[in-house]
C-alpha cells in the first residue's frame, strides 16, 4: 500500500467513495444526504485535488480487494492501482482572524473491508504532514457524536475535543412554536 496525491482521473472513484461515506454516516445520525450531494462533492473534490488537498491510499500491484472488481481501476503515474481510501484536507480560511493558522481534515474514508489495517493512519499522517508543511499550527476535524470508532481512532492520533456542537430537534420540542 502506498499513499499518493490524488489526480483528476481518480475523481469518479473518490466521489463514489464519498457517497458511500456519507451514506454510512446516517447510522450515526448525520443529516447529510449522500446521493443528493454527488454533484456538489464532485465539484468540491475536483477543486481539492487540483489544490493538492486529497491523498489516496492505493494497493500495491498484487494487492486487490473484493470491492476493487466493482470499482473502476485507477491509473497513477506508476500504472494501474486500486484506491483503498482517501483523505481530503485544506488550510482553513474564513472571515475571522485567528491566533493560529488552522488546517482541517474534511473527510477520511477507508474501504470497510480494509479498516483496521493502518490505511487510515497512513492517510491521516500524510495529510497532517502536508498541512504542517503549509504552515498550519493546529488541525481540526469533525466526528459525529455517536461514532465511537471514529472517536477512538482520532484520540489514538492525538486529537482531543476542542469545540462541541450541540443540537436539538424541533420535532421533539414540547413547547409549541406559538409559546415563543
N, C-alpha and C positions, 0 to 999 in steps of 0.2 A: 504494500500500500504506500502511496505517496501523496503528498499534498502539493497542489499547484494552483496558480491563479486561474480562475475560470476564463473562458473565451466565449465569444458570442455563439459559436457552434454548440456550446453546452446549454444554451438558453432553453430550448424546448424541454430537455430533461429536468433542468432546475425548476422551471415553472411547474411541471408535473409534481416534483418533489415538494415544492412549497404548498401546492394544493393539498397534497397528502398530509403535510404537517398541519395546515390549518384545519383540515377535517378531523385529524386526531386530537386537536386541542379542544374540540367540542366536548370530549369526555371530561374535561376539566373546567367546564362552564365558560368557555370562550364565546364571545359574541360575534367573532369574526366569521363571515361566510366564506367558505372555501372556493367553490367553483365560481361563484358570482364575482370573485376578485381576480380571476385568471388574467384578464386584460390589464388591470392596473398593476398587478405584480409583475407581469411581463415587461411593462414599460419601466417600472422601477428597477427590476433586476437587470435589465439591459443597461440602464444608467450606472448602476453599481459595478457591473462587470467592466464597463468602459473606464470607470474611475479607479479600477483596481480594488474594489471593495467586496469581492467574492472569491473565496478559495474553495476548491473541491478536493475531496479525497477520491483517488482513483485506484482501482485494483491493479496490481502488477499483472503482467502477461498471463500467467496461468490461473490467476485468482478470479473466479467467476462466482456470481451469486445466482440464486434461483430467479430473482427479480431482474437480473441483467438480461435474461432472454426476452422479458416483456418490455423493458425499456430500450430505447434506441442506443446503439453503441455510439460513443462519442469519440471523436478523433482529437488527440492532442498533437503537439509537435513530435511526440515520440511514437505515434501510431495509435491504434485503437485501444481504448480502455473503458472500463465501466466506472461510472460515478457511484460511489458508495455513500456520499453525504456532501453537505456544503455548509459554509458559514458565510453570512452576509453582515458587513460591518462598515462603519464610517466614523469620521470625526464629526461630533455634534456641532451644529451651527443653529443659532436661534437669535431671537431679538434681544435677549438679556445678556449682559456682560457677567461673566463668572470669574472666580478667583483661580480656577484651574482650567486647562484645556481638556475637554472630556471626549472620550471615544464611546462608541455604542455598538454592541453586538445586537443586531436586529433579529437574526434567525440563525438557528443551528439545527441541522437535521442530519440524522444518520438512518439508513435503511433499518427497519425494525429487526431483521434477522442478523444484522451486524452490530447492534448495540451491545455495549459491554466489552468490546474488543479493542478499545483505545482510540478508535477513529474520532469520536467527538473530542477527546482530549487533544489529539493532534491538530484538529481543525481550530479549536479554541486557542491553542498555543500559537498557531500561525497567525491568527487574527490579532491576538494580543501583541505579538512581536511587530506586526506591520503598524498597528496603531501607535505603539511606543516609538517606532521609527518616524512616525508622522508627528511626534511631539506631544502626544496626549499624556496627561498625568493621572488620569482616572478613567476607568472603563466601567460602564453600566450596562445592564440588560434587564429585561422583564421576564418574570416567571409567574405563571398562573398559580394562585394560592393553593389550589387543590393538587397540583402536580408535584408530589413529594419526590419522585425520582429525579426530576429536574432540580429541585432544591438541593438534594444530596449531591448531585453531580457538581453543581456550581459551588457549593460550600467546600467540596474537596479541592476545588481550584482556587480557593481564597476569596470567593465572593461572599459578601455578607449584606444583610438588609441595610439599606440606606434611606429609602423612602418607601412608604407603604400607601397604596391606593385603596381606599375604602369604597364600597359600592352598596347601594340599597335599591332594591327593585320597587318600583311604584305599584306593581301588581299586588304586592303583599302588604301595602301600606294600609293600616287600619283606619286611618283618617281619610275622610273624603276630601277631594280637591276643593270642595266648597268651604271647608273649615279653614282654609288657608287665607 
